[in-house]
Amino acid sequence: MPIPDPAPGEPLAQQDEPARPMWRLVPQILLRNKLAVAGLGVVVFFVLFCFIGPLLYHSNQELANLRTADLPPGSPGFPLGTDDVGYDELGRLMIGGQSALEVGLAAAAIATVFGSLWGAVAGYLGGWVDVIMMRIVDTLLATPGLFLVLLLASIITPTEGLLILVIAFSSWLGPARLVRGETLSLRTRDYVQAVRMMGGGNRRTILRHILPNAIGVIVVNTTFQIADAVLTLAALSFLGFGIPPPHADWGGMLSKGTDFTANDYWWMIVWPGLCIVLIVVAFNFLGDALQDAFEVRLRK
C-alpha cells in the first residue's frame, strides 16, 4: 500500500532514521555553540597554563626576595610583574591556578557523587525515607552556604584536602534535589517497573537504571559545581581562610592585592581577578551548552 504524501506544512516522517547515540550527538551540538567552544578553549588553556606552564617557566615561589618586590609588568625577567615580597606574578598565577582547579574539580566530584546517590535513594524509595532525607537537605539549605563554609573553615586548620571536603559538604545539596526530582520521574518508567517485577533489587535499579538515565542532569550540574567551588575557594581565601603560605591560590592573591590599591599596584588585583572571572565564566558557558545538548527536544 503506497504511503500518502504529507499534507502541506506537515514535517516528513523520520521513523526510518536511526537514532544517533548521545555520545555522538552531544559533541556535535557543543561544537555548534560558539560560547561552548570558547569556554572549552579557556578551560583547556588554564589546565595547560597551570600544570604544564611551571615545567616550562621556572620561578621561585618558596623564598621571598625583597630586592625584586613591586616590579611592574614588563620588567626584565618578570612579564607580569612581582608582588610585595618579590614573588613572580606569572609563576604565582600558575601555582595558584593548580590549587583552584584541584579544589574545584575534587569538591565538585565529591559533591556530585554523594548528592546524586542521596537524591536517587530518596526519590526512588519515597515514603518516610524520602521525607527524612529531604528534610535534612532542606535544613542545610536554610543555612547560608558561605556562612556554613566559613564556620567549618574556622574550626579546622585549612589544608587543600580539608578545604575540598568543606566545600563539598556545602555543595552536595543542589545535586541531591535535582537528582531526586529526576528520579521521581524515572521510577515510573516501564523499564524500571520491569526490573522491579523481575526481582531486581533497589541497589541494582538505582545504580544501573536510575542514575545512568539521569546522567544529563548530573553532568550539567557538575560543570556549575566546579565554577561554584572555584568561587567558594576564592571567597574563603579572600577572607583569610584559604590555604596558608607558601601555597598560593587566586583568592589569596586577590586579597593581598587589595592592600596595595592605594600604591597603584594594579597588577596584583587584575591578574588573579581576571583568572577567576575567566575560569568561572568558561565553566558556566559549558554548563549552559551541555544543558541544551542533553535536552530531549534537541535529540533526533
Backbone bond lengths (Angstrom), bond angles and torsions (degrees), N, CA, C in turn:
res aa  C-N    CA-C-N  psi(-1)  N-CA   C-N-CA  omega(-1)  CA-C   N-CA-C  phi
1 M - - - 1.472 - - 1.522 108.87 -
2 P 1.342 117.65 124.88 1.466 118.94 -177.53 1.520 111.75 -68.04
3 I 1.306 114.78 146.52 1.465 121.34 179.50 1.514 108.73 -83.94
4 P 1.330 118.78 125.38 1.473 120.28 -178.51 1.525 110.85 -66.87
5 D 1.329 113.70 150.53 1.459 118.92 177.41 1.521 109.77 -69.76
6 P 1.330 116.99 146.68 1.468 119.19 178.71 1.505 111.76 -67.24
7 A 1.315 114.75 151.39 1.455 120.20 177.78 1.510 110.12 -67.81
8 P 1.348 117.88 156.57 1.469 120.04 178.65 1.522 111.60 -56.09
9 G 1.327 115.26 131.49 1.467 120.86 -179.57 1.497 114.31 85.76
10 E 1.340 117.26 -9.77 1.455 120.02 -179.93 1.520 109.76 -84.38
11 P 1.356 119.80 130.26 1.459 121.11 -178.07 1.515 111.06 -66.50
12 L 1.331 115.36 148.83 1.449 120.76 176.88 1.511 110.91 -65.77
13 A 1.308 117.35 145.11 1.459 121.45 178.85 1.511 109.74 -70.48
14 Q 1.299 116.66 140.98 1.451 122.06 -177.93 1.522 111.20 -123.83
15 Q 1.357 115.21 27.58 1.444 117.41 -177.53 1.521 112.00 -65.68
16 D 1.359 116.31 -28.45 1.450 119.26 -176.47 1.520 112.66 -83.05
17 E 1.355 117.37 -10.60 1.466 120.27 -178.92 1.527 108.92 -78.86
18 P 1.309 117.51 123.59 1.465 118.80 -179.51 1.515 111.45 -67.13
19 A 1.315 115.44 140.33 1.463 120.48 179.28 1.528 109.94 -72.15
20 R 1.311 114.64 132.09 1.454 119.08 179.46 1.519 110.18 -80.86
21 P 1.316 117.51 140.27 1.463 119.42 179.98 1.522 110.95 -66.20
22 M 1.359 114.75 155.03 1.448 119.85 -175.53 1.522 112.30 -62.17
23 W 1.346 117.52 -35.37 1.458 119.38 -176.37 1.524 112.26 -68.97
24 R 1.334 117.38 -15.13 1.454 120.71 173.11 1.517 111.93 -95.58
25 L 1.312 115.89 -36.34 1.455 120.33 -176.18 1.525 112.30 -70.76
26 V 1.338 117.23 -42.54 1.458 120.51 -176.57 1.528 112.31 -62.39
27 P 1.351 120.72 -48.72 1.473 118.90 177.50 1.520 113.22 -59.79
28 Q 1.327 117.99 -35.52 1.456 120.01 179.15 1.521 111.46 -64.16
29 I 1.329 116.09 -42.41 1.465 119.45 179.11 1.519 110.69 -68.11
30 L 1.341 117.08 -38.50 1.456 120.22 178.93 1.524 111.41 -62.27
31 L 1.341 116.49 -41.07 1.459 120.18 -177.64 1.526 112.20 -68.16
32 R 1.329 117.26 -21.92 1.463 119.71 176.36 1.521 112.37 -79.18
33 N 1.319 116.67 -17.13 1.465 121.93 -178.19 1.526 108.78 -93.06
34 K 1.321 116.31 110.53 1.466 120.16 -176.04 1.528 111.71 -64.99
35 L 1.327 116.66 -36.00 1.461 119.09 179.16 1.529 110.81 -67.29
36 A 1.338 116.81 -36.41 1.461 119.92 177.92 1.527 110.51 -66.15
37 V 1.324 116.60 -41.94 1.467 120.04 177.84 1.526 110.38 -62.85
38 A 1.331 116.15 -42.44 1.459 119.52 177.86 1.525 111.14 -63.73
39 G 1.341 116.81 -42.90 1.464 120.23 178.62 1.510 112.17 -62.65
40 L 1.339 116.41 -43.41 1.462 119.87 178.10 1.521 111.24 -63.18
41 G 1.331 116.57 -38.76 1.461 119.65 177.23 1.517 112.54 -63.32
42 V 1.330 116.43 -39.67 1.469 120.02 178.72 1.522 110.87 -65.94
43 V 1.339 116.89 -41.98 1.460 120.16 179.36 1.531 110.88 -63.15
44 V 1.329 116.39 -45.77 1.474 119.85 178.50 1.521 110.47 -62.08
45 F 1.331 117.19 -40.17 1.473 120.38 178.52 1.517 111.17 -60.08
46 F 1.336 117.28 -45.72 1.464 119.45 -177.50 1.528 111.80 -69.32
47 V 1.326 117.23 -34.15 1.465 119.17 176.24 1.523 110.22 -62.91
48 L 1.324 116.56 -45.50 1.470 120.18 178.08 1.527 110.91 -67.57
49 F 1.331 116.15 -40.77 1.461 120.68 -178.54 1.524 111.67 -62.74
50 C 1.329 116.58 -41.97 1.469 120.14 -173.73 1.523 113.06 -83.04
51 F 1.329 117.81 -33.30 1.461 119.43 -173.04 1.530 113.15 -106.75
52 I 1.309 117.79 -28.68 1.465 120.53 176.37 1.524 110.67 -96.22
53 G 1.329 116.63 -31.40 1.459 120.92 -178.11 1.526 114.57 -54.98
54 P 1.360 119.27 -47.02 1.479 118.91 179.86 1.518 113.78 -61.85
55 L 1.324 117.85 -22.13 1.465 119.87 177.53 1.524 111.55 -75.11
56 L 1.330 116.12 -23.87 1.462 120.57 -178.95 1.525 112.74 -102.36
57 Y 1.323 116.47 -30.97 1.465 121.14 -179.02 1.526 107.81 -116.29
58 H 1.303 116.82 108.11 1.464 121.82 -175.54 1.533 109.71 -94.84
59 S 1.321 115.55 132.78 1.461 121.60 177.34 1.519 108.78 -147.04
60 N 1.319 115.55 153.71 1.460 121.09 -179.25 1.527 109.10 -85.77
61 Q 1.329 116.02 112.65 1.454 121.33 -179.79 1.526 111.88 -116.23
62 E 1.326 116.79 18.59 1.461 120.84 -178.98 1.529 112.60 -115.99
63 L 1.314 117.42 -35.87 1.458 121.61 -177.59 1.523 109.56 -115.77
64 A 1.331 116.52 130.07 1.458 120.92 177.67 1.518 110.15 -74.94
65 N 1.314 115.80 152.46 1.465 122.33 178.81 1.521 107.82 -139.30
66 L 1.337 115.88 96.45 1.462 120.34 -176.01 1.521 112.63 -65.92
67 R 1.322 118.76 -17.76 1.463 120.24 178.91 1.519 112.04 -69.39
68 T 1.316 116.45 -22.07 1.469 120.04 179.09 1.527 111.31 -110.57
69 A 1.322 118.16 21.76 1.459 121.65 -177.03 1.521 111.19 -76.11
70 D 1.321 115.57 147.40 1.462 124.33 171.64 1.525 113.50 61.26
71 L 1.310 117.62 31.87 1.459 120.08 176.54 1.520 109.43 -80.20
72 P 1.332 118.63 135.46 1.473 120.77 -178.04 1.521 111.09 -75.59
73 P 1.324 117.56 164.53 1.469 120.37 176.19 1.520 111.87 -58.58
74 G 1.321 115.23 143.96 1.451 120.71 -178.69 1.516 113.63 91.60
75 S 1.333 117.51 -0.94 1.457 119.89 177.34 1.527 109.75 -68.37
76 P 1.341 118.87 149.69 1.469 121.06 -179.21 1.532 112.08 -56.07
77 G 1.317 115.94 121.87 1.460 121.24 179.47 1.506 114.72 84.89
78 F 1.337 117.77 -5.61 1.461 121.44 -178.26 1.533 109.06 -135.41
79 P 1.319 118.12 84.10 1.472 120.73 -174.19 1.525 114.09 -58.53
80 L 1.337 116.93 -37.23 1.462 120.89 -178.93 1.518 112.68 -106.78
81 G 1.321 117.46 12.17 1.450 121.21 178.69 1.518 112.76 86.22
82 T 1.328 116.18 -171.70 1.463 123.13 178.88 1.516 109.55 -131.52
83 D 1.346 115.88 165.57 1.461 119.50 178.79 1.517 110.33 -93.89
84 D 1.332 116.39 -164.98 1.458 120.62 -172.23 1.519 113.61 -72.05
85 V 1.333 118.70 -16.21 1.464 120.59 178.95 1.527 111.76 -114.41
86 G 1.328 117.83 8.99 1.450 120.88 173.04 1.513 116.02 96.92
87 Y 1.331 118.15 5.84 1.467 119.13 177.66 1.526 109.89 -73.01
88 D 1.320 115.37 138.37 1.457 121.40 176.84 1.525 109.20 -66.69
89 E 1.336 117.33 122.88 1.459 121.15 -176.64 1.527 112.31 -65.16
90 L 1.326 117.64 -37.64 1.457 120.05 -179.82 1.527 111.03 -64.75
91 G 1.322 116.27 -47.11 1.463 119.42 176.85 1.515 112.14 -65.66
92 R 1.330 116.05 -33.92 1.461 120.32 178.84 1.522 111.16 -66.68
93 L 1.328 117.20 -38.48 1.457 120.82 177.75 1.523 111.13 -64.22
94 M 1.333 117.06 -37.67 1.463 120.15 178.33 1.522 111.29 -64.21
95 I 1.334 116.12 -47.62 1.466 120.20 -179.26 1.526 110.61 -66.59
96 G 1.335 116.31 -41.42 1.461 119.34 178.59 1.510 112.62 -65.54
97 G 1.335 117.07 -33.55 1.452 120.47 177.49 1.520 112.55 -67.47
98 Q 1.321 116.52 -33.19 1.465 119.27 176.22 1.522 110.59 -60.11
99 S 1.322 116.25 -46.32 1.471 119.42 179.12 1.516 111.28 -62.90
100 A 1.344 116.95 -43.59 1.462 120.34 -177.74 1.523 111.31 -63.14
101 L 1.333 117.29 -45.46 1.455 120.12 -177.84 1.526 111.72 -71.63
102 E 1.331 117.21 -39.93 1.460 119.51 179.53 1.520 110.97 -64.08
103 V 1.322 116.81 -46.32 1.464 119.96 179.34 1.521 110.34 -65.89
104 G 1.341 117.12 -43.57 1.451 120.10 -178.81 1.512 112.80 -62.38
105 L 1.330 117.50 -47.79 1.465 120.85 -178.57 1.527 111.57 -67.65
106 A 1.332 117.02 -44.44 1.457 119.98 -177.58 1.528 111.34 -67.71
107 A 1.336 117.18 -44.90 1.465 120.02 179.65 1.519 111.03 -64.21
108 A 1.332 117.37 -40.26 1.457 120.31 178.73 1.525 111.10 -65.67
109 A 1.338 117.29 -39.45 1.465 120.42 179.74 1.522 111.07 -64.50
110 I 1.334 116.98 -46.43 1.469 120.15 -179.81 1.524 110.86 -64.29
111 A 1.335 116.45 -45.73 1.466 120.08 -179.00 1.528 111.37 -63.56
112 T 1.337 117.12 -39.70 1.461 120.04 -178.48 1.519 111.49 -69.00
113 V 1.329 117.45 -44.73 1.463 120.49 -179.04 1.528 110.50 -63.94
114 F 1.341 116.42 -50.79 1.459 119.43 -178.00 1.535 111.20 -65.76
115 G 1.328 116.80 -44.77 1.455 119.83 -179.23 1.517 112.57 -64.91
116 S 1.340 117.11 -37.99 1.463 120.20 179.01 1.526 111.16 -65.36
117 L 1.331 116.68 -44.30 1.460 119.78 178.03 1.522 111.16 -63.36
118 W 1.324 116.68 -42.52 1.469 120.68 179.94 1.527 110.39 -61.76
119 G 1.329 116.88 -48.58 1.455 120.12 -178.93 1.513 112.95 -66.36
120 A 1.359 117.31 -37.89 1.460 120.11 179.74 1.521 111.36 -66.27
121 V 1.325 117.10 -42.03 1.464 120.33 179.32 1.529 110.38 -65.15
122 A 1.339 116.14 -45.09 1.465 119.29 -178.74 1.520 111.12 -63.79
123 G 1.329 117.34 -45.12 1.451 120.17 -178.25 1.510 113.32 -69.94
124 Y 1.321 118.08 -35.69 1.466 120.39 -176.94 1.523 111.83 -75.88
125 L 1.333 117.27 -44.24 1.458 119.80 -178.14 1.531 111.89 -73.88
126 G 1.340 116.37 -39.14 1.450 120.26 178.48 1.519 112.47 64.27
127 G 1.309 116.01 -163.35 1.462 121.18 176.81 1.518 112.99 63.03
128 W 1.330 114.99 -146.13 1.467 120.18 -177.15 1.519 111.67 -68.14
129 V 1.338 118.00 -26.86 1.472 120.30 176.67 1.528 109.76 -64.24
130 D 1.318 116.71 -45.18 1.461 121.21 178.41 1.524 110.56 -62.86
131 V 1.320 116.96 -42.10 1.468 120.52 -178.59 1.520 110.85 -61.56
132 I 1.320 117.56 -47.90 1.466 120.81 -177.60 1.530 110.95 -66.33
133 M 1.337 116.27 -46.27 1.461 119.37 -177.14 1.525 112.07 -64.61
134 M 1.310 117.63 -40.72 1.463 119.76 -178.60 1.518 112.14 -78.34
135 R 1.329 118.74 -23.71 1.466 118.42 173.78 1.536 110.16 -69.17
136 I 1.318 116.89 -33.47 1.465 120.27 174.33 1.529 110.02 -62.29
137 V 1.327 115.79 -44.40 1.464 120.40 178.28 1.526 110.47 -62.30
138 D 1.327 117.28 -45.21 1.465 120.76 -179.37 1.529 111.19 -62.76
139 T 1.326 116.63 -37.90 1.467 119.60 179.63 1.519 111.19 -64.48
140 L 1.316 116.64 -43.73 1.463 120.00 178.58 1.516 111.63 -69.36
141 L 1.326 117.34 -35.11 1.464 119.53 177.76 1.524 111.96 -67.54
142 A 1.332 116.83 -26.77 1.462 119.85 178.58 1.520 112.17 -69.39
143 T 1.327 116.54 -18.76 1.466 120.87 177.52 1.520 109.11 -88.78
144 P 1.329 119.58 129.03 1.467 120.43 178.71 1.529 111.04 -54.33
145 G 1.328 115.75 130.61 1.461 120.59 -174.60 1.515 113.31 -59.76
146 L 1.338 117.00 -45.86 1.463 119.89 -178.22 1.516 110.92 -65.47
147 F 1.343 117.07 -37.50 1.467 119.78 177.63 1.522 110.61 -63.16
148 L 1.338 116.39 -41.46 1.463 120.12 179.80 1.522 110.76 -64.39
149 V 1.328 116.66 -42.21 1.458 120.36 179.41 1.520 110.79 -65.82
150 L 1.332 117.02 -42.67 1.472 120.27 178.88 1.524 111.09 -63.03
151 L 1.328 116.68 -38.41 1.457 120.08 178.76 1.520 110.89 -62.47
152 L 1.326 116.32 -46.21 1.461 119.92 -179.96 1.522 111.11 -67.32
153 A 1.336 116.58 -40.32 1.460 120.09 -178.39 1.517 112.12 -67.98
154 S 1.343 117.00 -29.18 1.463 119.66 179.53 1.528 112.13 -78.00
155 I 1.337 116.84 -21.12 1.461 120.13 -179.26 1.519 111.49 -81.05
156 I 1.326 116.49 -39.09 1.464 121.65 -175.48 1.514 110.33 -103.66
157 T 1.321 116.10 162.33 1.462 121.48 175.23 1.521 108.43 -81.52
158 P 1.336 118.18 120.69 1.463 119.46 -173.76 1.531 112.67 -65.78
159 T 1.294 116.62 124.74 1.458 124.21 166.90 1.524 106.52 -132.84
160 E 1.307 116.28 168.02 1.465 118.23 -177.15 1.526 110.84 -62.23
161 G 1.333 117.34 -42.76 1.456 120.11 -179.67 1.509 112.77 -64.16
162 L 1.329 117.03 -42.24 1.458 120.25 -179.71 1.527 111.65 -70.02
163 L 1.334 116.88 -35.62 1.464 119.38 177.50 1.531 110.79 -65.46
164 I 1.320 116.83 -35.65 1.463 119.96 175.74 1.519 110.31 -59.71
165 L 1.335 116.67 -46.79 1.461 120.45 -179.50 1.524 111.69 -66.87
166 V 1.330 116.86 -38.85 1.464 120.26 -179.61 1.523 110.68 -65.06
167 I 1.322 116.84 -45.69 1.469 120.09 -179.78 1.524 110.40 -68.02
168 A 1.332 117.06 -39.70 1.467 119.95 178.37 1.521 111.02 -63.83
169 F 1.340 117.19 -35.69 1.466 120.91 -179.03 1.524 111.81 -62.61
170 S 1.323 116.12 -32.27 1.467 119.33 -179.68 1.521 112.82 -94.16
171 S 1.342 118.02 -0.62 1.472 120.59 -173.65 1.519 113.75 -111.64
172 W 1.338 118.82 -10.97 1.461 119.60 -174.66 1.519 113.11 -79.58
173 L 1.317 117.08 -9.17 1.461 120.22 -175.83 1.527 111.75 -68.87
174 G 1.321 117.26 -40.35 1.459 120.74 179.00 1.525 112.74 -61.73
175 P 1.353 118.47 -53.18 1.469 118.62 176.03 1.523 113.60 -56.98
176 A 1.329 117.06 -35.93 1.463 119.53 -179.91 1.523 111.25 -61.26
177 R 1.311 117.93 -45.05 1.467 120.79 -179.29 1.526 111.27 -68.47
178 L 1.341 116.64 -40.70 1.461 119.54 -179.16 1.526 111.93 -65.30
179 V 1.329 116.66 -46.93 1.457 120.38 -178.12 1.522 110.34 -69.17
180 R 1.310 117.56 -35.40 1.466 119.70 177.11 1.523 110.66 -61.56
181 G 1.338 117.25 -43.59 1.454 119.77 177.49 1.517 112.66 -63.74
182 E 1.330 116.93 -39.50 1.468 120.35 177.04 1.525 110.77 -66.99
183 T 1.318 116.81 -36.25 1.470 120.47 -179.48 1.514 111.40 -66.98
184 L 1.326 117.71 -36.80 1.463 120.41 178.22 1.525 111.35 -59.20
185 S 1.335 115.45 -31.93 1.460 119.15 176.86 1.523 111.84 -80.44
186 L 1.325 117.16 -40.21 1.468 120.57 -174.96 1.527 112.61 -72.38
187 R 1.314 118.22 -29.85 1.463 119.01 -174.73 1.524 113.24 -70.26
188 T 1.325 116.80 -12.96 1.463 120.06 177.38 1.525 112.09 -94.15
189 R 1.323 117.68 -1.18 1.469 119.44 -179.03 1.525 110.51 -70.42
190 D 1.332 114.71 157.38 1.474 120.39 -175.67 1.520 112.01 -63.46
191 Y 1.343 117.06 -39.73 1.464 118.23 -176.86 1.527 111.82 -67.79
192 V 1.333 117.13 -31.53 1.466 119.61 177.11 1.525 109.59 -71.24
193 Q 1.323 116.83 -41.52 1.455 119.64 177.70 1.522 111.27 -64.08
194 A 1.346 116.17 -35.62 1.464 119.63 178.46 1.518 111.44 -65.36
195 V 1.318 117.08 -40.31 1.467 120.44 178.41 1.520 110.63 -62.64
196 R 1.327 116.58 -41.83 1.465 120.14 -179.85 1.529 111.08 -66.25
197 M 1.330 116.88 -38.78 1.467 119.55 179.64 1.525 111.83 -69.16
198 M 1.358 116.39 -27.70 1.463 120.44 179.05 1.522 112.32 -84.07
199 G 1.322 117.01 3.56 1.454 120.73 176.45 1.505 114.68 92.39
200 G 1.326 118.26 13.09 1.463 120.34 178.20 1.514 111.18 -67.27
201 G 1.315 117.11 136.08 1.456 121.46 -179.17 1.515 112.20 -76.38
202 N 1.327 115.26 168.27 1.464 120.64 -179.93 1.531 111.57 -61.95
203 R 1.329 116.44 -40.80 1.460 119.90 -178.46 1.515 111.06 -62.03
204 R 1.313 116.67 -46.69 1.457 120.47 -179.59 1.524 111.08 -64.40
205 T 1.310 116.71 -41.83 1.458 119.82 -178.53 1.518 111.22 -63.65
206 I 1.330 116.57 -42.42 1.462 120.11 -177.95 1.524 110.95 -68.89
207 L 1.341 116.57 -46.96 1.468 120.08 -174.40 1.518 112.84 -77.68
208 R 1.324 118.25 -31.37 1.461 120.57 -173.67 1.528 113.72 -100.38
209 H 1.327 117.49 -17.80 1.455 118.60 -173.94 1.532 113.06 -129.22
210 I 1.326 118.49 -40.90 1.459 120.36 -177.37 1.531 110.62 -75.56
211 L 1.329 117.42 -58.62 1.461 120.71 -176.19 1.527 113.47 -63.00
212 P 1.344 120.06 -43.40 1.475 118.00 177.58 1.523 113.63 -59.92
213 N 1.325 118.01 -33.11 1.456 120.29 179.74 1.529 112.37 -83.81
214 A 1.320 117.41 -7.58 1.467 121.37 173.99 1.524 110.98 -102.95
215 I 1.351 117.14 14.48 1.455 121.02 -173.48 1.523 111.89 -63.22
216 G 1.330 117.42 -30.49 1.457 119.50 179.10 1.513 111.92 -61.61
217 V 1.321 116.19 -49.53 1.466 120.66 178.28 1.526 110.93 -61.57
218 I 1.329 116.48 -40.16 1.464 120.87 -176.75 1.522 111.16 -67.15
219 V 1.338 117.07 -45.61 1.467 120.39 -177.88 1.521 111.15 -64.97
220 V 1.321 116.34 -44.74 1.464 119.91 -179.78 1.528 110.39 -61.13
221 N 1.324 116.24 -45.73 1.458 119.33 -179.04 1.522 111.99 -65.34
222 T 1.334 117.48 -31.22 1.456 120.30 -179.47 1.520 111.61 -62.27
223 T 1.335 117.80 -40.45 1.464 119.80 179.59 1.528 111.26 -62.67
224 F 1.324 115.75 -40.32 1.466 118.33 176.98 1.531 111.29 -69.37
225 Q 1.327 116.85 -33.38 1.455 120.40 177.84 1.527 110.99 -63.01
226 I 1.334 117.42 -39.44 1.467 120.77 179.15 1.523 109.67 -62.89
227 A 1.327 116.37 -46.96 1.465 119.78 179.11 1.524 111.26 -60.62
228 D 1.323 117.13 -43.58 1.469 120.57 179.22 1.531 111.34 -64.19
229 A 1.340 117.02 -38.55 1.467 120.05 179.97 1.522 111.02 -66.23
230 V 1.327 117.16 -39.99 1.466 120.04 177.18 1.530 110.31 -62.71
231 L 1.323 116.20 -43.15 1.467 119.73 178.13 1.521 111.75 -65.33
232 T 1.319 117.28 -39.88 1.468 120.59 179.99 1.523 110.63 -64.73
233 L 1.329 117.38 -43.03 1.462 120.08 177.00 1.518 110.70 -62.13
234 A 1.331 116.86 -41.64 1.461 120.03 178.19 1.527 111.35 -62.34
235 A 1.344 116.50 -40.72 1.463 119.88 178.92 1.526 111.26 -66.01
236 L 1.336 117.38 -42.77 1.462 120.19 178.02 1.524 111.27 -61.74
237 S 1.325 116.44 -45.14 1.454 120.10 -179.87 1.526 111.06 -65.59
238 F 1.320 116.13 -38.21 1.470 120.01 178.80 1.518 111.11 -62.57
239 L 1.348 116.16 -33.89 1.464 120.84 -179.66 1.530 113.05 -89.09
240 G 1.336 116.81 2.41 1.461 120.50 175.85 1.505 115.31 93.09
241 F 1.339 118.31 13.70 1.462 121.44 -179.47 1.526 112.04 -112.57
242 G 1.324 117.31 21.22 1.449 121.30 -178.79 1.514 112.40 -87.69
243 I 1.339 114.72 -165.33 1.458 120.89 -179.80 1.522 108.91 -69.28
244 P 1.328 118.59 127.06 1.465 120.18 -176.26 1.521 111.70 -69.57
245 P 1.373 117.39 155.49 1.466 121.21 175.97 1.522 110.64 -60.12
246 P 1.356 117.61 156.47 1.472 128.35 6.43 1.512 114.35 -80.70
247 H 1.347 119.22 1.85 1.459 119.80 175.24 1.524 109.75 -67.78
248 A 1.319 114.76 154.77 1.462 119.61 -176.46 1.513 109.85 -133.00
249 D 1.312 115.71 154.85 1.461 122.10 168.97 1.519 107.03 -149.90
250 W 1.306 115.89 164.27 1.467 119.95 -172.52 1.515 112.62 -63.82
251 G 1.331 118.22 -36.57 1.462 119.90 178.75 1.515 112.23 -64.47
252 G 1.342 117.45 -41.18 1.450 120.80 176.85 1.519 112.04 -64.73
253 M 1.333 117.35 -39.88 1.463 120.39 176.93 1.525 110.90 -63.17
254 L 1.332 116.38 -40.62 1.461 120.55 178.64 1.520 111.12 -65.12
255 S 1.335 116.84 -40.08 1.461 120.47 178.83 1.521 111.50 -63.65
256 K 1.328 116.03 -42.93 1.465 119.33 178.54 1.519 111.37 -65.31
257 G 1.340 115.86 -36.78 1.458 118.90 -178.48 1.507 113.62 -65.10
258 T 1.338 118.43 -28.87 1.457 120.56 -179.99 1.525 112.12 -66.88
259 D 1.337 117.14 -19.83 1.463 119.74 178.55 1.522 112.60 -74.61
260 F 1.339 116.31 -11.84 1.467 119.17 -174.71 1.521 111.50 -122.16
261 T 1.328 117.39 21.21 1.463 119.23 178.15 1.520 111.49 -65.53
262 A 1.330 116.78 -32.86 1.460 119.32 -179.98 1.525 111.83 -69.07
263 N 1.328 118.14 -21.46 1.464 122.03 179.91 1.522 112.61 -90.35
264 D 1.341 116.77 5.85 1.463 121.86 178.71 1.524 112.41 64.01
265 Y 1.330 116.50 30.37 1.468 119.75 174.62 1.534 108.37 -90.79
266 W 1.313 115.80 68.11 1.452 122.16 -171.75 1.526 113.08 -63.24
267 W 1.323 116.99 -29.88 1.464 119.55 -174.66 1.525 112.77 -67.36
268 M 1.321 118.00 -22.14 1.456 120.39 178.75 1.527 112.22 -70.60
269 I 1.338 116.41 -20.50 1.457 121.05 178.66 1.524 111.39 -101.71
270 V 1.328 116.37 -39.84 1.464 120.50 -172.23 1.517 111.60 -65.71
271 W 1.355 118.20 -47.37 1.469 119.91 -173.81 1.534 112.67 -64.73
272 P 1.340 120.21 -52.78 1.483 117.63 179.03 1.520 113.14 -66.59
273 G 1.347 117.04 -36.66 1.457 118.98 177.87 1.518 112.21 -63.77
274 L 1.340 116.70 -39.08 1.461 120.53 178.43 1.524 111.47 -65.64
275 C 1.320 116.71 -39.68 1.469 120.10 178.48 1.519 111.28 -63.40
276 I 1.323 117.30 -43.57 1.469 120.53 -179.96 1.521 110.47 -62.34
277 V 1.328 116.79 -45.99 1.463 120.67 -178.45 1.522 110.91 -63.33
278 L 1.318 117.70 -45.07 1.459 120.96 -176.49 1.527 112.05 -64.39
279 I 1.340 117.40 -45.45 1.465 119.03 -176.16 1.529 110.89 -70.22
280 V 1.330 117.36 -35.85 1.470 120.04 178.95 1.524 110.49 -68.75
281 V 1.331 116.97 -45.70 1.466 120.41 179.08 1.526 110.72 -63.38
282 A 1.338 117.51 -37.69 1.463 120.78 179.78 1.523 111.51 -62.27
283 F 1.326 117.15 -45.86 1.461 119.49 178.46 1.532 111.80 -66.76
284 N 1.319 117.24 -32.87 1.467 119.40 177.06 1.527 111.17 -68.24
285 F 1.331 116.85 -38.66 1.467 119.88 175.62 1.521 110.46 -61.48
286 L 1.332 116.53 -43.71 1.461 119.67 178.60 1.527 111.06 -62.89
287 G 1.321 116.45 -41.59 1.457 119.92 179.38 1.513 112.63 -62.30
288 D 1.344 116.88 -43.10 1.465 120.04 178.35 1.525 111.10 -63.57
289 A 1.341 116.56 -41.70 1.464 119.36 -179.98 1.525 111.68 -67.78
290 L 1.316 117.35 -40.31 1.462 120.09 178.05 1.523 111.33 -64.78
291 Q 1.318 116.23 -35.45 1.463 119.15 178.25 1.527 110.39 -62.60
292 D 1.324 116.76 -40.78 1.462 119.82 176.47 1.527 111.15 -67.88
293 A 1.342 115.52 -38.94 1.466 119.29 -177.02 1.513 112.50 -66.25
294 F 1.313 117.39 -32.89 1.455 120.78 -178.63 1.533 113.17 -89.06
295 E 1.322 116.55 -3.18 1.456 119.02 178.96 1.525 109.46 -65.16
296 V 1.295 116.53 136.36 1.462 121.05 -178.28 1.528 111.14 -64.13
297 R 1.315 117.57 -32.37 1.463 119.22 -176.30 1.515 112.65 -68.69
298 L 1.337 118.45 -16.00 1.452 121.49 178.91 1.508 112.61 -92.43
299 R 1.347 118.18 -9.71 1.454 120.79 179.95 1.526 109.81 -82.74
300 K 1.289 116.30 146.87 1.466 121.22 178.61 1.516 108.49 -104.15
